[in-house]
Amino acid sequence: MAAPASWQAQEEGFKEICGLLEQQISPSSTADKSQIWQQLQHYSQFPDFNNYLAFILARGEGKSVEVRQAAGLLLKNNLRTAYKSMAPANQQYIKSELLPCLGAADRHIRSTVGTVVSVFVQLGGISVWPELLQALVNCLDSNDINHMEGAMDALSKICEDIPQVLDSDVPGLAERPINIFLPRFLQFFQSPHSSLRKLSLGSVNQYIMLMPSALFTSMDQYLQGLFVLANDPATEVRKLVCAAFVQLIEVRPSFLEPHPRNVIEYMLQVNKDADDEVALEACEFWSAYCDAQLPPENLKEFLPRLLPVLLSNMVYADDDESLLEVEEDESLPDRDQDLKPRFHSSRFHGSENLEDDDDDIVNVWNLRKCSAAALDVLSNVFGDEILPTLMPIIQAKLATSGDAAWKDREAAVLALGAVAEGCINGLYPHLSEIVAFLIPLLDDKFPLIRSISCWTLSRFSKFIVQDTGHQNGHEQFDKVLMGLLRRILDTNKRVQEAACSAFATLEEEAAEELAPRLEVILQHLMCAFGKYQRRNLRIVYDAIGTLADAVGQELNQPVYLEILMPPLIAKWQQLPNSDKDLFPLLECFTSIAQALGTGFTQFALPVFQRCIDIIQTQQLAKVDPVSAGAYDKEFIVCALDLLSGLVEGLGGGIESLIAQSNLRELLLQCCMDDAHDVKQSAFALLGDLAKVCPIHLHPRLSEFLDVAAKQLNTSKLRETISVANNACWAIGELAIKVRQEVTPVVMTVISSLVLILKHSEELNKSLIENSAITLGRLAWVCPELVAPHMEHFMQSWCIALSMIRDDIEKEDAFRGLCAMVKVNPSGALSSLVFMCRAIASWHEIRSEELHNDVCQVLHGYKQMLRNGAWDQCMSALEPPVKDKLSKYQV
């Protein structure tokens, strides 16, 4: 029943609920917490339970502050779930109890009230609570610190969670609420109370992104306020001043243009702040400044003062957690919380994957890392210009001796790695000295010097590999390689991790250079495999997988396989299907299968069978977790990707395995899954299977084609771009194998592809390339269906074709072009210039037959276009394009 307007709390209910809350928060209470929780949940069924909570929070005189706070926090959580179903009278009662408490004498009560108020605003907006704005204004103008602080606390939470609410029109109000509050916020910048300065500045900062007109027109006053607060005694305030300048430079750099020197000068000072958090906030400014593409000259004159500050901030702080962790010996098993969540990125078919490699070794952001990142960015902007200032400082730090100065030496090595890319032109002539200096540090007695030396060497690995052409460079590469392998077998976990990651980077750069050293590399990696704990094992898998990708077929020799495979197979047999430690092992096998090609045949059967079992178990778990265990889609994704690796490696040799399995049915399920990454990997496998054994897809061909076509025709294409990309590629691969049998979906797919090509600027390069190729393949297979519609897509299709590099897939697309022109020559007339550019994009057409077809197309148009029309077309082409076309004798 709805509460009457004058709701009254009953003594009995009040006592009972307070009693439960007391038990819930009491650390010494012997009561069963889950039972109390259930009891409170039971009370939540009563319509006026939340009224009681509001009453206890607002008027629970005689009750402890903790109990009143607990009532408020429970009220906040209940509002989130029950707000919509609450009787208006109850909502009204709760609101009326909250407002007088904004200025409560106790700070904790004020803060809890502020939280509940902001949740109300989040759920219902401002217009349904007109009294709130007036109450907040009255508190801000009251000159009573409790009232001012309580109102500011509520407002700061509203500004943080839902800033747009204050910057929108409210019925019955002449202006937007932000116009009423902003002048008061700015006024509080000058308050003697640090809490008000902090809350008001934090609130204004929330509007930098939204930039309401009220802030836009008060910008000068805001900037002056920031400069006034710049040297505030309160660290929280100084931190917010830095955050404001960083945000302004990211979002509205033009506002800082008139004051670049003052802002840079200030940031330089605060970057040395005694408080690390303030210094960290200031340090973010340098990368933000460079990213904003403001004139670098403004920063240039400050570099001689800025670089030493960055370097001194790169020295490990005494409380850095790495210093505590680094003592861990390799024999200590990892705790579960040491294992960071890992993410498998699904297989992607195309010229660019969307994932971003992270160079960083550990993920906690602090002043040291931020300073190193700033130095990296500055080195990319200013290049070698920073070396005359930087190198003497690095050299001085490296020259310090004695145990006490190890952190300075470590920071110098970190700095060298940070500028390795940006300053390579200036450093390259000294590369051999740098490497000669770093190699002995791999054996330093301090583990963090050993680990940072691994990282810094990896930052130079591209250039170390480039130098292997001559004798000295060859010896240098060997020393680095052997040095990193030694460190892979370090007894310290942090060093193992750094060495293994650095080695993986070196492998990517060195590729076939590694072939002559494969035996010694494999011996070290498999030795590490035998002794590492769980967390670092993942990095060994990565290094083995990267090695396989780098050397390919070279790995397919009995002597190497005898070192590599037995330990991996033993691990494979030891892990159950539900163990997440299988993921990196499945990824590792994927790389090995692709590298060995048919050499993987001897290991294929158990691997194939297990992938099928994993997918089957997970699909069962999805519908029946009780009998099959918890569902985790990542198992399916990894298993699908390993199957793709097997198909790619074994080619037609996989046919007998597929014939005896139910892979087709499982794969169709996966193509219809709701999870994007499952579908992405499923369509990649569908395309791979279409290439080698389409016969086994045949019984379900129409379903596969239908579900693939659906992925291209979606309003949410941007969110599922990788799925669409793989589905598009798979349709093309199927088309050229089953030919006429794609007929039922051809027109549906073509209309989707035409739309994609017309919006090419907004979509990623890979999807455009795959769309152009698949369109061409469908045209080649069914020219009589596609050719009548040529004029709708020729122009955008030819533009896309001219961006694709020479390969088999591009050949297929041009076979489609020639087939359509034969059916409907007039369809391409209006886009002839674009067609000529697409033909000219070939470096060389390897297929003689296709070369002749293209020749024929061009000659056909030359004969068709009389009275100077052909010459007019030719004169519209750029000289390099005309040169390229001359090989077709037109």
JOBEL-V368130 format. One record per pair of residues at least 12 apart in sequence whose ideal C-beta (glycine too) atoms are under 6 Angstrom apart, sorted by the first residue. I is the first residue (numbers start at 1). J is the second residue. D is the distance in whole Angstrom. If there is no record, write none. Layout:
[[I;J;D] [I;J;D]]
This chain:
[[2;87;4] [2;89;5] [3;48;5] [3;89;5] [3;90;5] [7;51;6] [7;93;5] [9;55;5] [13;52;6] [17;52;5] [18;63;6] [18;67;6] [20;36;6] [20;39;6] [20;40;6] [21;67;5] [21;70;5] [21;71;6] [22;67;6] [23;36;5] [24;36;5] [25;66;6] [25;70;5] [50;75;6] [50;78;5] [51;90;6] [51;93;5] [53;71;4] [53;74;6] [53;75;4] [54;75;6] [54;94;4] [54;97;4] [56;68;6] [56;71;4] [57;71;5] [57;72;4] [58;97;4] [58;101;5] [65;106;6] [65;108;5] [68;109;6] [69;108;6] [69;112;5] [72;112;4] [72;116;6] [75;116;6] [76;115;6] [76;116;5] [76;119;5] [79;119;5] [83;123;4] [98;113;6] [98;117;6] [99;135;5] [101;113;5] [102;139;5] [102;150;4] [102;151;5] [103;139;6] [103;146;5] [103;147;3] [103;150;5] [110;150;4] [110;153;6] [111;153;6] [114;153;4] [114;154;4] [114;157;5] [117;154;4] [118;157;4] [118;158;5] [118;161;6] [121;158;5] [121;165;6] [122;161;6] [122;162;5] [126;165;6] [126;170;6] [127;170;5] [127;171;5] [133;177;6] [136;151;5] [139;151;3] [140;184;5] [149;195;5] [152;196;6] [152;199;4] [155;203;6] [156;199;5] [156;202;5] [156;203;5] [159;203;4] [159;206;4] [160;206;6] [163;206;5] [163;207;6] [163;210;6] [166;178;4] [167;210;6] [167;212;4] [178;212;5] [178;214;5] [179;214;5] [182;214;5] [185;200;4] [185;203;5] [185;204;5] [186;221;6] [186;225;6] [188;200;4] [189;225;4] [189;229;6] [194;234;4] [197;237;5] [198;236;5] [198;237;5] [201;240;5] [202;240;6] [205;244;5] [208;247;4] [208;248;6] [208;251;5] [209;251;6] [219;255;6] [226;241;5] [226;244;6] [229;241;5] [230;266;5] [235;275;4] [235;278;5] [238;278;5] [239;277;6] [239;278;5] [239;281;5] [242;270;6] [242;281;4] [242;282;4] [243;281;5] [245;263;6] [246;284;5] [246;285;5] [246;288;5] [249;288;5] [249;289;6] [249;292;5] [250;288;5] [253;292;4] [253;294;6] [260;298;4] [264;302;5] [267;282;5] [267;285;5] [268;306;6] [270;282;4] [271;283;6] [271;309;5] [272;309;6] [276;367;5] [279;367;5] [280;367;5] [280;370;6] [283;370;4] [283;371;6] [283;374;6] [286;374;4] [287;374;5] [287;377;5] [290;377;5] [290;381;5] [296;381;6] [303;386;6] [303;389;6] [304;389;5] [307;389;5] [307;390;5] [308;393;6] [310;371;5] [310;374;6] [310;375;5] [311;393;5] [311;415;6] [313;367;5] [313;371;4] [314;368;5] [314;371;5] [314;372;6] [314;411;4] [314;414;6] [315;407;5] [315;411;4] [316;407;5] [326;447;5] [326;448;6] [326;494;5] [328;493;5] [330;491;5] [330;493;6] [333;533;6] [334;533;5] [334;534;5] [334;535;5] [338;535;5] [339;535;5] [344;583;6] [344;634;6] [344;637;6] [344;638;5] [346;637;5] [346;677;4] [346;680;4] [346;681;4] [347;641;5] [347;644;6] [347;681;5] [347;684;4] [348;722;6] [349;684;6] [349;726;5] [349;729;5] [350;725;6] [350;766;3] [350;770;6] [351;765;6] [351;766;5] [351;769;6] [352;765;6] [352;766;5] [361;498;6] [372;414;6] [372;418;5] [375;418;4] [376;418;5] [379;419;4] [379;422;3] [379;423;5] [380;422;4] [383;422;6] [384;423;5] [384;425;6] [384;426;3] [387;423;6] [387;426;5] [394;412;5] [394;415;5] [397;412;4] [398;412;5] [406;446;5] [410;448;6] [410;449;5] [410;452;5] [413;452;5] [413;453;6] [413;456;5] [414;452;5] [416;456;5] [417;455;6] [417;456;3] [417;459;4] [420;459;4] [420;460;5] [431;463;6] [435;476;6] [438;453;5] [438;457;6] [439;479;5] [439;483;5] [441;453;4] [442;483;5] [442;487;6] [447;492;4] [447;494;6] [447;495;5] [450;495;5] [451;494;5] [451;495;5] [451;498;4] [454;487;6] [454;498;4] [454;499;5] [454;502;4] [455;498;6] [455;502;6] [457;480;6] [458;502;4] [458;505;4] [461;505;5] [461;506;4] [461;509;5] [462;509;5] [464;477;6] [464;480;6] [465;509;4] [465;510;5] [468;513;6] [484;499;5] [484;502;6] [484;503;5] [485;524;4] [487;499;4] [488;500;6] [488;524;5] [488;528;5] [496;536;5] [497;536;5] [497;539;6] [500;539;4] [500;540;6] [500;543;5] [501;539;6] [503;543;5] [504;542;6] [504;543;5] [504;546;5] [507;546;5] [507;547;5] [507;550;5] [511;550;5] [514;550;6] [514;551;5] [515;551;5] [515;554;4] [518;560;6] [522;560;6] [522;563;4] [522;564;5] [525;543;6] [525;544;6] [526;563;6] [526;567;5] [528;540;5] [529;567;5] [538;584;5] [541;584;4] [541;588;4] [544;588;5] [545;587;6] [545;588;5] [545;591;4] [548;591;4] [548;592;5] [548;595;4] [549;591;5] [552;595;5] [555;595;5] [556;596;5] [556;599;4] [577;614;6] [577;617;6] [578;629;5] [583;638;5] [586;638;4] [586;642;5] [589;642;6] [590;641;6] [590;642;5] [590;645;4] [593;645;4] [593;646;5] [593;649;4] [594;645;5] [594;648;5] [594;649;5] [597;649;5] [598;653;6] [600;649;5] [601;653;6] [608;657;5] [611;639;4] [611;642;5] [611;643;5] [612;661;5] [614;635;5] [614;639;4] [615;636;5] [615;639;5] [615;666;5] [618;635;5] [618;636;5] [619;669;6] [633;675;5] [633;678;5] [636;678;5] [637;677;5] [637;678;6] [637;681;5] [640;681;4] [640;682;6] [640;685;5] [641;681;5] [643;685;6] [644;684;5] [644;685;5] [644;688;5] [647;688;4] [647;692;6] [648;688;6] [651;692;5] [652;692;5] [655;693;5] [658;696;5] [664;700;6] [667;682;6] [668;700;6] [668;703;6] [670;682;4] [671;707;5] [672;707;6] [676;720;5] [676;723;5] [679;723;5] [680;722;5] [680;723;5] [680;726;6] [683;726;4] [683;727;4] [683;730;5] [684;726;5] [686;730;4] [687;729;5] [687;730;4] [687;733;4] [690;733;4] [690;734;4] [690;737;6] [691;733;5] [694;737;4] [694;738;6] [705;745;5] [708;727;4] [708;730;6] [708;731;5] [709;745;5] [709;748;5] [709;749;5] [711;723;5] [711;724;5] [711;727;4] [712;724;6] [712;728;6] [712;752;4] [713;752;5] [721;764;6] [721;767;6] [725;766;5] [725;767;5] [725;770;6] [728;770;5] [728;771;6] [728;774;5] [729;770;5] [731;749;6] [731;774;5] [732;773;6] [732;774;4] [732;777;4] [735;777;5] [735;778;5] [735;781;5] [736;777;5] [739;781;5] [743;782;6] [746;778;5] [746;782;5] [746;785;5] [750;786;6] [753;771;5] [753;775;5] [754;793;4] [756;771;5] [757;771;6] [757;796;4] [757;797;6] [757;800;6] [758;796;5] [768;800;5] [769;804;5] [772;797;6] [772;800;4] [772;801;5] [773;809;5] [773;813;5] [776;813;3] [776;816;4] [777;812;5] [779;816;3] [779;820;5] [780;815;4] [780;816;4] [780;819;5] [783;819;4] [783;820;5] [783;823;5] [784;823;6] [787;820;4] [787;823;4] [787;824;4] [790;820;6] [790;824;6] [790;827;3] [790;828;6] [791;827;5] [794;828;5] [794;831;4] [795;831;4] [795;834;5] [798;834;4] [798;835;5] [798;838;4] [801;838;4] [802;837;5] [802;838;4] [802;841;4] [806;843;5] [811;847;6] [811;850;6] [818;853;4] [818;857;6] [821;857;5] [832;873;5] [833;876;5] [836;877;6] [837;881;6] [839;854;6] [840;881;4] [840;884;4] [840;885;6] [855;888;5] [858;888;5] [858;890;5] [862;890;5]]
